[in-house]
Amino acid sequence: MIAFLIEVVKALVTFFAVCVGLGILYLVFVVVREVGWEVRRQNREKHEQEDKEK
């Protein structure tokens, strides 16, 4: 009985660890996507200014 409870606790700990890991990966993905969006916007503005100067 004790061994079964230990296995259940290990499974729950593993499940929570996977959920936390996926959450962190999702946060990294969102941050990278937003930074990429901002960089593209800045590059677009820079190129538009260069085109106006020509």
JOZIGI-V918366 format. One record per backbone hydrogen bond with DSSP energy under -0.5 kcal/mol. CO is the residue of the C=O (numbers start at 1). NH is the residue of the N-H. Records with the same first field share a line. If there is no record, write none. Layout:
# JOZIGI-V918366
CO=NH ; NH
This chain:
# JOZIGI-V918366
1=5
2=6
3=7
4=8
5=9
6=10
7=11
8=12
9=13
10=14
11=15
12=16
13=17
14=18
15=19
16=20
17=21
18=22
19=23
20=24
21=25
22=26
23=27
24=28
25=29
26=30
27=31
28=32
29=33
30=34
31=35
32=36
33=37
34=38
35=39
36=40
37=41
38=42
39=43
40=44
41=45
42=46
43=47
44=48
45=49
46=50
47=51
48=52
49=53
50=54
